[in-house]
Amino acid sequence: MQTVTRLPLAHSAQRQQFAPARAILEQAIASHAFPGAAYAVLYQGKVIALDAAGRFTYDNDSPQVLPDTIFDLASVTKVVATTSMAMLLHDRGILDLDTPLGEILPAFVIGRDPGSGKERVTLRMLLAHSSGLPAYARLFEQHTSANALLRACLQMPLEVPPGTRAEYSDIGFILLGKALEVLAGDHLARYCEREIFAPLALKNTFFCPPEQLRSQIPPTVYDAAFRHRIIQGEVHDENAYVLGGASGHAGLFSSAFDVLTFAACILAEGRTTEGQQLFCPETIRLFATKQIGSRTLGWDTPTPPSSSGSYFSPSSIGHLGYVGTSLWIDPERQLAVVLLTNRTWPDRSSKAIQQVRPQFHDAIVKTLS
C-alpha cells in the first residue's frame, strides 16, 4: 500500500532567509492566484529551502499545504517521467533519437500521403516539439476510450513540415510515451517507477494515486463540463484521464522534495544521492542541448520574459505544468527550484501565476546573491 513520507516544516532560520520569496507566495494566495503552494530549493548540493503556504482550497477549514503535500505535476510529467525514460533507453542503446516514429508506431504513417511529412517525424523531433504536430486537441470530447484517443493522435495531420518550427505539443508527447512503451516492452508508469523513481528513492511520486491518498492531494478543478465532479487525486488533464491516468504528457503526482531530488540527480550529472549512476553525463548534456527555438530534448530554456525570472543562466533547463507547477535547474549556479501549486482551483480562470513565477524565482536568486 502506498504511504506518504512526512517531512518537517521549514525551521525558523530557513523561513527568515527566504521571507521575501515566501511573502510573494502569501500575497499570491491572498489575491487568489492559487490556494496553496509547496516549494523547495537546492543550492550547491544542499536543500536550503523546503516549505509550504496556504491551503488546499480557499475555505478556512481546508487542510493546510505541507512541505510533503503531493500535487498533480501536469506537464512536469514530461521531464520527470517521459524525458527521463527516453534518456535511460538512449543510455541502454534501445532508443535512437533519429528513428522515425512510423517505424515504432506504423499507424502514424500507414494510409497517409507520402507527401504529408509524417514519415520524416523522428523521436528527436517529438522530444524537441518540432514534429509539426498541433499543440493540443480536446480529443476527450469525441473519444471515450484509451484506444480511440490514441488512434486519434496517430491520425492527427501535421500543421507544418517536421523540423521547421518548435510548437509545444501534448499530442507529440502522448505519441512519444506510447513509442517508449513499445521500445521498453513495458508500460510507461511501471517502467518509470521501477527504473527511475525507485533508484532515486522518490517515496511520494507515482501515477494514478490510490484511493486512500486522494484526500491528501489538493484538488485542481471543479469539472462542470466533462467529469462533473471535483477533481482531487486524479489527473487534471482530460486527455490523460481517458488514457487511463498515465501518459507521456501528464499524469504524474509528486511532492516538492521528490521533484527536487530528481533535479539533484540532473545537477549531479546523473548520480543519485546514493552514488548510483542513473543517467550517463553525456546523455544529460545531450538532452539539455537546444534544438529549435528555446526547446532542448524534452526541456525548455529561459527566453525573456521567462517564468524562471531574470537571473537563471542561459544554460538553465526547466518545465511548467498547466495546473501551476514548475521546475527550473541552473547548472551554472548549481541551483534548482521547485514550485507546486493548484492554480486551476476552482475553475482555471486565474492566470496570475504568470506574474508570480518570475517574481518568486527572482526573490530566490536575490536571496542567494
VEXRO-51095 format. One record per residue (C-alpha): residue number from 1; chain; x, y, z. Coordinates in Angstrom, 1 decimal. Example, Ala and Ser with C-alpha at 12.3 -4.5 7.8 and 13.67 -1.06 7.14 Angstrom:
<rs>
vexvex=1; guti=A; u=12.3; v=-4.5; w=7.8
vexvex=2; guti=A; u=13.7; v=-1.1; w=7.1
</rs>
This chain:
<rs>
vexvex=1; guti=A; u=0.0; v=0.0; w=0.0
vexvex=2; guti=A; u=1.3; v=3.4; w=-0.9
vexvex=3; guti=A; u=2.3; v=5.6; w=2.0
vexvex=4; guti=A; u=3.3; v=9.3; w=2.3
vexvex=5; guti=A; u=6.7; v=10.2; w=3.7
vexvex=6; guti=A; u=6.2; v=13.1; w=6.1
vexvex=7; guti=A; u=8.7; v=15.9; w=6.1
vexvex=8; guti=A; u=9.2; v=18.6; w=8.8
vexvex=9; guti=A; u=8.1; v=22.2; w=8.3
vexvex=10; guti=A; u=10.9; v=24.6; w=7.5
vexvex=11; guti=A; u=12.8; v=25.8; w=10.6
vexvex=12; guti=A; u=12.6; v=29.4; w=11.5
vexvex=13; guti=A; u=16.1; v=30.4; w=10.2
vexvex=14; guti=A; u=15.2; v=29.0; w=6.8
vexvex=15; guti=A; u=11.8; v=30.8; w=6.8
vexvex=16; guti=A; u=13.6; v=34.0; w=7.7
vexvex=17; guti=A; u=16.2; v=33.6; w=4.9
vexvex=18; guti=A; u=13.6; v=33.1; w=2.2
vexvex=19; guti=A; u=11.0; v=35.5; w=3.7
vexvex=20; guti=A; u=10.9; v=37.7; w=0.5
vexvex=21; guti=A; u=10.1; v=34.6; w=-1.7
vexvex=22; guti=A; u=7.5; v=33.3; w=0.8
vexvex=23; guti=A; u=5.9; v=36.8; w=1.0
vexvex=24; guti=A; u=5.3; v=36.7; w=-2.7
vexvex=25; guti=A; u=3.5; v=33.3; w=-2.4
vexvex=26; guti=A; u=1.5; v=34.5; w=0.6
vexvex=27; guti=A; u=0.4; v=37.6; w=-1.4
vexvex=28; guti=A; u=-0.5; v=35.4; w=-4.3
vexvex=29; guti=A; u=-2.6; v=33.2; w=-2.1
vexvex=30; guti=A; u=-4.4; v=36.3; w=-0.6
vexvex=31; guti=A; u=-5.2; v=37.5; w=-4.1
vexvex=32; guti=A; u=-6.5; v=34.1; w=-5.2
vexvex=33; guti=A; u=-3.7; v=33.3; w=-7.7
vexvex=34; guti=A; u=-3.8; v=29.8; w=-6.1
vexvex=35; guti=A; u=-5.0; v=28.4; w=-2.8
vexvex=36; guti=A; u=-1.6; v=26.9; w=-1.7
vexvex=37; guti=A; u=1.9; v=26.1; w=-2.6
vexvex=38; guti=A; u=4.8; v=23.9; w=-1.7
vexvex=39; guti=A; u=8.4; v=24.8; w=-2.7
vexvex=40; guti=A; u=11.9; v=23.6; w=-2.4
vexvex=41; guti=A; u=15.4; v=24.9; w=-3.3
vexvex=42; guti=A; u=18.6; v=23.0; w=-3.9
vexvex=43; guti=A; u=21.8; v=25.1; w=-3.9
vexvex=44; guti=A; u=25.3; v=23.7; w=-4.4
vexvex=45; guti=A; u=24.3; v=20.2; w=-3.3
vexvex=46; guti=A; u=22.2; v=21.2; w=-0.3
vexvex=47; guti=A; u=18.5; v=21.5; w=0.3
vexvex=48; guti=A; u=18.3; v=25.0; w=1.6
vexvex=49; guti=A; u=14.5; v=25.6; w=1.5
vexvex=50; guti=A; u=11.6; v=23.2; w=1.9
vexvex=51; guti=A; u=8.4; v=24.9; w=2.9
vexvex=52; guti=A; u=4.7; v=25.5; w=2.1
vexvex=53; guti=A; u=2.0; v=28.1; w=2.4
vexvex=54; guti=A; u=-1.8; v=28.2; w=2.1
vexvex=55; guti=A; u=-4.4; v=25.6; w=2.0
vexvex=56; guti=A; u=-5.9; v=23.0; w=-0.4
vexvex=57; guti=A; u=-8.8; v=25.4; w=-1.3
vexvex=58; guti=A; u=-9.8; v=28.9; w=-0.3
vexvex=59; guti=A; u=-12.0; v=27.6; w=2.5
vexvex=60; guti=A; u=-10.8; v=28.4; w=6.0
vexvex=61; guti=A; u=-11.3; v=24.8; w=7.2
vexvex=62; guti=A; u=-9.4; v=23.3; w=4.2
vexvex=63; guti=A; u=-6.3; v=21.3; w=5.0
vexvex=64; guti=A; u=-3.0; v=23.2; w=5.1
vexvex=65; guti=A; u=-0.5; v=22.6; w=2.4
vexvex=66; guti=A; u=2.6; v=21.0; w=3.9
vexvex=67; guti=A; u=6.2; v=20.6; w=2.5
vexvex=68; guti=A; u=5.4; v=17.0; w=1.5
vexvex=69; guti=A; u=2.0; v=17.6; w=0.1
vexvex=70; guti=A; u=1.5; v=15.7; w=-3.2
vexvex=71; guti=A; u=0.4; v=17.7; w=-6.2
vexvex=72; guti=A; u=-0.6; v=16.8; w=-9.8
vexvex=73; guti=A; u=2.5; v=17.7; w=-11.7
vexvex=74; guti=A; u=0.7; v=18.1; w=-15.0
vexvex=75; guti=A; u=3.2; v=18.7; w=-17.8
vexvex=76; guti=A; u=6.2; v=18.5; w=-15.5
vexvex=77; guti=A; u=5.5; v=14.8; w=-16.1
vexvex=78; guti=A; u=7.2; v=15.4; w=-19.5
vexvex=79; guti=A; u=10.6; v=15.8; w=-17.9
vexvex=80; guti=A; u=10.5; v=13.8; w=-14.6
vexvex=81; guti=A; u=9.0; v=10.7; w=-16.3
vexvex=82; guti=A; u=8.9; v=10.7; w=-20.1
vexvex=83; guti=A; u=12.1; v=12.5; w=-20.9
vexvex=84; guti=A; u=13.9; v=10.6; w=-18.2
vexvex=85; guti=A; u=12.6; v=7.3; w=-19.7
vexvex=86; guti=A; u=13.9; v=8.4; w=-23.1
vexvex=87; guti=A; u=17.3; v=9.2; w=-21.6
vexvex=88; guti=A; u=17.6; v=5.7; w=-19.9
vexvex=89; guti=A; u=16.6; v=3.9; w=-23.1
vexvex=90; guti=A; u=19.1; v=6.0; w=-25.0
vexvex=91; guti=A; u=21.8; v=5.1; w=-22.5
vexvex=92; guti=A; u=21.0; v=1.4; w=-22.9
vexvex=93; guti=A; u=21.2; v=1.5; w=-26.7
vexvex=94; guti=A; u=17.4; v=0.9; w=-27.1
vexvex=95; guti=A; u=16.4; v=4.3; w=-28.3
vexvex=96; guti=A; u=17.9; v=6.0; w=-31.4
vexvex=97; guti=A; u=16.8; v=9.6; w=-31.4
vexvex=98; guti=A; u=16.6; v=9.7; w=-35.2
vexvex=99; guti=A; u=14.3; v=6.7; w=-35.6
vexvex=100; guti=A; u=11.2; v=7.7; w=-37.4
vexvex=101; guti=A; u=8.1; v=7.4; w=-35.2
vexvex=102; guti=A; u=6.4; v=5.5; w=-38.0
vexvex=103; guti=A; u=8.8; v=2.6; w=-37.6
vexvex=104; guti=A; u=7.7; v=2.1; w=-34.0
vexvex=105; guti=A; u=4.0; v=3.1; w=-34.4
vexvex=106; guti=A; u=3.2; v=2.2; w=-38.0
vexvex=107; guti=A; u=-0.4; v=3.5; w=-37.7
vexvex=108; guti=A; u=1.2; v=7.0; w=-37.6
vexvex=109; guti=A; u=2.1; v=6.7; w=-41.3
vexvex=110; guti=A; u=0.0; v=3.9; w=-42.8
vexvex=111; guti=A; u=-2.6; v=5.2; w=-45.2
vexvex=112; guti=A; u=-1.1; v=8.7; w=-45.2
vexvex=113; guti=A; u=0.0; v=10.5; w=-48.3
vexvex=114; guti=A; u=3.8; v=10.2; w=-48.6
vexvex=115; guti=A; u=3.9; v=13.9; w=-49.1
vexvex=116; guti=A; u=2.4; v=14.6; w=-45.6
vexvex=117; guti=A; u=5.8; v=14.6; w=-44.0
vexvex=118; guti=A; u=4.7; v=12.2; w=-41.3
vexvex=119; guti=A; u=7.2; v=9.6; w=-42.4
vexvex=120; guti=A; u=10.0; v=12.1; w=-41.5
vexvex=121; guti=A; u=8.9; v=12.7; w=-37.9
vexvex=122; guti=A; u=11.5; v=11.2; w=-35.5
vexvex=123; guti=A; u=11.7; v=10.7; w=-31.8
vexvex=124; guti=A; u=14.2; v=13.6; w=-31.6
vexvex=125; guti=A; u=11.5; v=15.9; w=-33.1
vexvex=126; guti=A; u=8.9; v=14.7; w=-30.6
vexvex=127; guti=A; u=11.2; v=15.5; w=-27.7
vexvex=128; guti=A; u=12.1; v=18.9; w=-29.2
vexvex=129; guti=A; u=8.5; v=19.7; w=-30.0
vexvex=130; guti=A; u=9.5; v=20.2; w=-33.7
vexvex=131; guti=A; u=7.4; v=17.4; w=-35.2
vexvex=132; guti=A; u=4.8; v=19.7; w=-36.8
vexvex=133; guti=A; u=2.0; v=18.1; w=-34.7
vexvex=134; guti=A; u=-0.5; v=20.5; w=-33.2
vexvex=135; guti=A; u=-0.1; v=21.7; w=-29.7
vexvex=136; guti=A; u=-3.4; v=20.4; w=-28.2
vexvex=137; guti=A; u=-6.8; v=19.0; w=-29.2
vexvex=138; guti=A; u=-9.8; v=18.3; w=-27.0
vexvex=139; guti=A; u=-9.8; v=14.7; w=-28.1
vexvex=140; guti=A; u=-11.6; v=13.5; w=-24.9
vexvex=141; guti=A; u=-14.8; v=15.1; w=-26.2
vexvex=142; guti=A; u=-15.1; v=12.6; w=-29.1
vexvex=143; guti=A; u=-13.1; v=9.6; w=-27.9
vexvex=144; guti=A; u=-14.1; v=7.9; w=-24.7
vexvex=145; guti=A; u=-11.6; v=5.0; w=-24.7
vexvex=146; guti=A; u=-7.8; v=5.0; w=-24.5
vexvex=147; guti=A; u=-7.5; v=3.1; w=-27.8
vexvex=148; guti=A; u=-9.8; v=5.5; w=-29.6
vexvex=149; guti=A; u=-8.0; v=8.6; w=-28.3
vexvex=150; guti=A; u=-4.6; v=7.2; w=-29.1
vexvex=151; guti=A; u=-5.8; v=6.3; w=-32.6
vexvex=152; guti=A; u=-7.0; v=9.9; w=-33.0
vexvex=153; guti=A; u=-3.4; v=11.1; w=-32.0
vexvex=154; guti=A; u=-1.9; v=8.7; w=-34.6
vexvex=155; guti=A; u=-4.2; v=10.1; w=-37.3
vexvex=156; guti=A; u=-3.6; v=13.7; w=-36.5
vexvex=157; guti=A; u=-2.2; v=15.6; w=-39.5
vexvex=158; guti=A; u=0.8; v=17.8; w=-39.2
vexvex=159; guti=A; u=0.3; v=21.6; w=-39.1
vexvex=160; guti=A; u=3.8; v=22.4; w=-40.6
vexvex=161; guti=A; u=6.6; v=20.3; w=-42.1
vexvex=162; guti=A; u=8.6; v=18.4; w=-39.5
vexvex=163; guti=A; u=11.7; v=20.1; w=-38.2
vexvex=164; guti=A; u=10.7; v=23.6; w=-39.3
vexvex=165; guti=A; u=9.5; v=25.1; w=-36.0
vexvex=166; guti=A; u=9.1; v=24.4; w=-32.3
vexvex=167; guti=A; u=5.5; v=24.1; w=-31.4
vexvex=168; guti=A; u=4.9; v=22.8; w=-27.9
vexvex=169; guti=A; u=2.7; v=19.7; w=-28.4
vexvex=170; guti=A; u=0.9; v=17.5; w=-25.9
vexvex=171; guti=A; u=-0.1; v=15.3; w=-28.9
vexvex=172; guti=A; u=3.6; v=14.7; w=-29.7
vexvex=173; guti=A; u=4.3; v=13.6; w=-26.1
vexvex=174; guti=A; u=1.3; v=11.3; w=-26.0
vexvex=175; guti=A; u=2.8; v=9.5; w=-29.0
vexvex=176; guti=A; u=6.3; v=9.7; w=-27.6
vexvex=177; guti=A; u=5.1; v=8.0; w=-24.4
vexvex=178; guti=A; u=3.5; v=5.2; w=-26.4
vexvex=179; guti=A; u=6.6; v=4.8; w=-28.6
vexvex=180; guti=A; u=8.8; v=4.5; w=-25.4
vexvex=181; guti=A; u=6.4; v=1.8; w=-24.1
vexvex=182; guti=A; u=6.9; v=-0.2; w=-27.4
vexvex=183; guti=A; u=10.7; v=0.2; w=-27.2
vexvex=184; guti=A; u=10.8; v=-0.8; w=-23.5
vexvex=185; guti=A; u=8.3; v=-3.6; w=-23.7
vexvex=186; guti=A; u=6.6; v=-2.1; w=-20.6
vexvex=187; guti=A; u=4.1; v=0.5; w=-19.5
vexvex=188; guti=A; u=5.5; v=4.0; w=-19.0
vexvex=189; guti=A; u=4.2; v=4.2; w=-15.4
vexvex=190; guti=A; u=5.6; v=0.8; w=-14.4
vexvex=191; guti=A; u=9.0; v=1.4; w=-16.1
vexvex=192; guti=A; u=9.4; v=4.8; w=-14.6
vexvex=193; guti=A; u=8.5; v=3.6; w=-11.1
vexvex=194; guti=A; u=11.0; v=0.7; w=-11.3
vexvex=195; guti=A; u=13.9; v=2.3; w=-13.2
vexvex=196; guti=A; u=13.7; v=5.9; w=-12.2
vexvex=197; guti=A; u=11.6; v=6.6; w=-9.1
vexvex=198; guti=A; u=12.9; v=3.6; w=-7.1
vexvex=199; guti=A; u=16.6; v=4.3; w=-7.7
vexvex=200; guti=A; u=16.1; v=7.9; w=-6.7
vexvex=201; guti=A; u=14.1; v=6.9; w=-3.6
vexvex=202; guti=A; u=11.1; v=9.0; w=-4.6
vexvex=203; guti=A; u=8.6; v=8.0; w=-2.0
vexvex=204; guti=A; u=5.8; v=10.3; w=-3.0
vexvex=205; guti=A; u=6.0; v=10.1; w=-6.8
vexvex=206; guti=A; u=3.6; v=8.0; w=-8.8
vexvex=207; guti=A; u=0.9; v=7.8; w=-11.5
vexvex=208; guti=A; u=-2.7; v=7.1; w=-10.6
vexvex=209; guti=A; u=-2.7; v=7.8; w=-6.8
vexvex=210; guti=A; u=-4.5; v=5.1; w=-4.8
vexvex=211; guti=A; u=-7.9; v=5.9; w=-3.4
vexvex=212; guti=A; u=-6.7; v=6.2; w=0.2
vexvex=213; guti=A; u=-4.3; v=9.1; w=-0.7
vexvex=214; guti=A; u=-6.6; v=11.2; w=-2.8
vexvex=215; guti=A; u=-7.9; v=13.3; w=0.1
vexvex=216; guti=A; u=-4.3; v=14.3; w=0.9
vexvex=217; guti=A; u=-3.8; v=15.8; w=-2.6
vexvex=218; guti=A; u=-5.1; v=19.4; w=-3.3
vexvex=219; guti=A; u=-8.0; v=19.5; w=-5.8
vexvex=220; guti=A; u=-7.3; v=21.1; w=-9.2
vexvex=221; guti=A; u=-10.7; v=22.0; w=-10.5
vexvex=222; guti=A; u=-14.4; v=21.6; w=-10.2
vexvex=223; guti=A; u=-15.0; v=20.0; w=-13.6
vexvex=224; guti=A; u=-18.5; v=21.0; w=-14.5
vexvex=225; guti=A; u=-18.2; v=20.1; w=-18.2
vexvex=226; guti=A; u=-16.7; v=16.7; w=-18.5
vexvex=227; guti=A; u=-16.4; v=14.6; w=-15.4
vexvex=228; guti=A; u=-19.0; v=16.6; w=-13.4
vexvex=229; guti=A; u=-17.2; v=16.4; w=-10.1
vexvex=230; guti=A; u=-14.3; v=17.9; w=-8.1
vexvex=231; guti=A; u=-11.0; v=16.6; w=-9.5
vexvex=232; guti=A; u=-8.9; v=15.6; w=-6.5
vexvex=233; guti=A; u=-6.2; v=12.9; w=-6.6
vexvex=234; guti=A; u=-6.8; v=12.1; w=-10.2
vexvex=235; guti=A; u=-5.2; v=13.6; w=-13.2
vexvex=236; guti=A; u=-6.5; v=17.0; w=-14.2
vexvex=237; guti=A; u=-5.8; v=16.7; w=-17.9
vexvex=238; guti=A; u=-8.8; v=15.2; w=-19.6
vexvex=239; guti=A; u=-6.9; v=13.5; w=-22.4
vexvex=240; guti=A; u=-4.7; v=11.8; w=-19.9
vexvex=241; guti=A; u=-7.7; v=10.8; w=-17.9
vexvex=242; guti=A; u=-9.2; v=9.0; w=-20.9
vexvex=243; guti=A; u=-5.8; v=7.4; w=-21.5
vexvex=244; guti=A; u=-6.0; v=5.8; w=-18.0
vexvex=245; guti=A; u=-4.3; v=8.5; w=-16.0
vexvex=246; guti=A; u=-0.8; v=7.7; w=-17.1
vexvex=247; guti=A; u=0.5; v=9.2; w=-20.3
vexvex=248; guti=A; u=3.6; v=10.7; w=-21.8
vexvex=249; guti=A; u=2.3; v=14.3; w=-21.4
vexvex=250; guti=A; u=0.7; v=14.2; w=-18.0
vexvex=251; guti=A; u=-0.5; v=12.1; w=-15.1
vexvex=252; guti=A; u=2.4; v=12.1; w=-12.6
vexvex=253; guti=A; u=1.9; v=13.2; w=-9.0
vexvex=254; guti=A; u=4.7; v=14.2; w=-6.7
vexvex=255; guti=A; u=6.0; v=16.3; w=-3.8
vexvex=256; guti=A; u=8.3; v=19.3; w=-3.9
vexvex=257; guti=A; u=11.1; v=17.3; w=-2.2
vexvex=258; guti=A; u=10.8; v=14.4; w=-4.6
vexvex=259; guti=A; u=11.0; v=16.7; w=-7.6
vexvex=260; guti=A; u=14.0; v=18.4; w=-6.1
vexvex=261; guti=A; u=15.6; v=15.0; w=-5.6
vexvex=262; guti=A; u=15.2; v=14.3; w=-9.3
vexvex=263; guti=A; u=16.7; v=17.7; w=-10.1
vexvex=264; guti=A; u=19.7; v=17.0; w=-7.8
vexvex=265; guti=A; u=20.4; v=13.9; w=-9.9
vexvex=266; guti=A; u=20.4; v=16.0; w=-13.1
vexvex=267; guti=A; u=22.7; v=18.6; w=-11.5
vexvex=268; guti=A; u=25.0; v=15.7; w=-10.3
vexvex=269; guti=A; u=25.4; v=14.5; w=-13.9
vexvex=270; guti=A; u=23.1; v=11.6; w=-13.4
vexvex=271; guti=A; u=24.2; v=10.4; w=-10.0
vexvex=272; guti=A; u=21.7; v=9.6; w=-7.2
vexvex=273; guti=A; u=22.2; v=10.6; w=-3.6
vexvex=274; guti=A; u=23.4; v=7.1; w=-3.0
vexvex=275; guti=A; u=26.1; v=7.5; w=-5.7
vexvex=276; guti=A; u=24.5; v=5.3; w=-8.3
vexvex=277; guti=A; u=25.0; v=6.4; w=-11.9
vexvex=278; guti=A; u=21.4; v=6.5; w=-13.1
vexvex=279; guti=A; u=21.9; v=8.6; w=-16.3
vexvex=280; guti=A; u=25.1; v=9.0; w=-18.3
vexvex=281; guti=A; u=26.5; v=12.5; w=-18.0
vexvex=282; guti=A; u=26.8; v=12.7; w=-21.8
vexvex=283; guti=A; u=23.1; v=11.9; w=-22.1
vexvex=284; guti=A; u=22.1; v=14.7; w=-19.7
vexvex=285; guti=A; u=24.2; v=17.2; w=-21.7
vexvex=286; guti=A; u=22.8; v=15.9; w=-25.0
vexvex=287; guti=A; u=19.2; v=16.3; w=-23.7
vexvex=288; guti=A; u=19.9; v=19.8; w=-22.3
vexvex=289; guti=A; u=21.2; v=21.0; w=-25.7
vexvex=290; guti=A; u=19.0; v=23.4; w=-27.6
vexvex=291; guti=A; u=17.4; v=22.0; w=-30.8
vexvex=292; guti=A; u=14.9; v=24.6; w=-32.3
vexvex=293; guti=A; u=13.9; v=27.8; w=-30.6
vexvex=294; guti=A; u=14.1; v=27.5; w=-26.8
vexvex=295; guti=A; u=13.5; v=23.8; w=-26.7
vexvex=296; guti=A; u=16.0; v=21.1; w=-25.9
vexvex=297; guti=A; u=15.2; v=17.4; w=-25.9
vexvex=298; guti=A; u=12.3; v=17.4; w=-23.5
vexvex=299; guti=A; u=13.1; v=20.6; w=-21.7
vexvex=300; guti=A; u=12.6; v=24.3; w=-22.1
vexvex=301; guti=A; u=15.2; v=27.0; w=-21.6
vexvex=302; guti=A; u=14.8; v=30.6; w=-20.4
vexvex=303; guti=A; u=13.5; v=33.0; w=-23.0
vexvex=304; guti=A; u=12.7; v=36.5; w=-21.8
vexvex=305; guti=A; u=10.2; v=37.0; w=-20.3
vexvex=306; guti=A; u=10.7; v=33.7; w=-18.6
vexvex=307; guti=A; u=8.8; v=32.0; w=-15.8
vexvex=308; guti=A; u=12.3; v=31.5; w=-14.2
vexvex=309; guti=A; u=12.7; v=35.2; w=-13.8
vexvex=310; guti=A; u=15.6; v=37.4; w=-14.8
vexvex=311; guti=A; u=18.6; v=35.6; w=-13.3
vexvex=312; guti=A; u=18.7; v=32.0; w=-14.3
vexvex=313; guti=A; u=21.6; v=31.4; w=-16.7
vexvex=314; guti=A; u=21.0; v=30.7; w=-20.4
vexvex=315; guti=A; u=22.2; v=27.1; w=-19.9
vexvex=316; guti=A; u=19.2; v=26.5; w=-17.5
vexvex=317; guti=A; u=16.6; v=23.9; w=-18.2
vexvex=318; guti=A; u=13.1; v=23.7; w=-16.9
vexvex=319; guti=A; u=9.4; v=22.9; w=-17.4
vexvex=320; guti=A; u=6.0; v=24.2; w=-16.4
vexvex=321; guti=A; u=2.7; v=22.4; w=-15.7
vexvex=322; guti=A; u=-0.7; v=23.7; w=-16.5
vexvex=323; guti=A; u=-2.1; v=23.4; w=-13.0
vexvex=324; guti=A; u=0.6; v=25.7; w=-11.6
vexvex=325; guti=A; u=3.7; v=23.5; w=-11.2
vexvex=326; guti=A; u=7.3; v=24.2; w=-12.3
vexvex=327; guti=A; u=10.9; v=23.0; w=-12.1
vexvex=328; guti=A; u=13.9; v=25.1; w=-13.0
vexvex=329; guti=A; u=17.5; v=23.9; w=-12.9
vexvex=330; guti=A; u=20.6; v=26.2; w=-13.4
vexvex=331; guti=A; u=23.8; v=24.2; w=-13.8
vexvex=332; guti=A; u=26.0; v=27.3; w=-13.6
vexvex=333; guti=A; u=24.7; v=28.2; w=-10.2
vexvex=334; guti=A; u=24.1; v=24.6; w=-9.2
vexvex=335; guti=A; u=20.6; v=25.7; w=-8.3
vexvex=336; guti=A; u=17.2; v=24.0; w=-8.6
vexvex=337; guti=A; u=13.9; v=25.5; w=-7.7
vexvex=338; guti=A; u=10.6; v=23.6; w=-7.4
vexvex=339; guti=A; u=7.2; v=25.3; w=-7.1
vexvex=340; guti=A; u=4.0; v=23.3; w=-6.8
vexvex=341; guti=A; u=0.5; v=24.9; w=-6.7
vexvex=342; guti=A; u=-3.0; v=24.2; w=-7.8
vexvex=343; guti=A; u=-3.7; v=27.5; w=-9.6
vexvex=344; guti=A; u=-6.5; v=25.9; w=-11.5
vexvex=345; guti=A; u=-8.8; v=25.7; w=-8.5
vexvex=346; guti=A; u=-11.7; v=26.1; w=-8.6
vexvex=347; guti=A; u=-12.2; v=26.9; w=-12.3
vexvex=348; guti=A; u=-8.9; v=27.5; w=-14.2
vexvex=349; guti=A; u=-9.8; v=31.2; w=-14.6
vexvex=350; guti=A; u=-6.8; v=32.8; w=-12.8
vexvex=351; guti=A; u=-3.7; v=33.5; w=-14.9
vexvex=352; guti=A; u=-2.0; v=35.4; w=-12.1
vexvex=353; guti=A; u=0.7; v=32.7; w=-11.7
vexvex=354; guti=A; u=2.3; v=34.1; w=-14.9
vexvex=355; guti=A; u=3.4; v=37.1; w=-12.8
vexvex=356; guti=A; u=4.0; v=35.2; w=-9.6
vexvex=357; guti=A; u=6.5; v=32.6; w=-11.0
vexvex=358; guti=A; u=9.2; v=35.1; w=-12.2
vexvex=359; guti=A; u=8.8; v=37.2; w=-9.1
vexvex=360; guti=A; u=9.3; v=34.1; w=-6.9
vexvex=361; guti=A; u=12.3; v=32.9; w=-8.8
vexvex=362; guti=A; u=13.9; v=36.3; w=-8.7
vexvex=363; guti=A; u=13.4; v=36.5; w=-5.0
vexvex=364; guti=A; u=15.1; v=33.1; w=-4.5
vexvex=365; guti=A; u=18.2; v=34.1; w=-6.6
vexvex=366; guti=A; u=18.4; v=37.5; w=-4.9
vexvex=367; guti=A; u=18.5; v=35.8; w=-1.5
vexvex=368; guti=A; u=21.4; v=33.7; w=-2.6
vexvex=369; guti=A; u=23.4; v=36.6; w=-4.1
</rs>
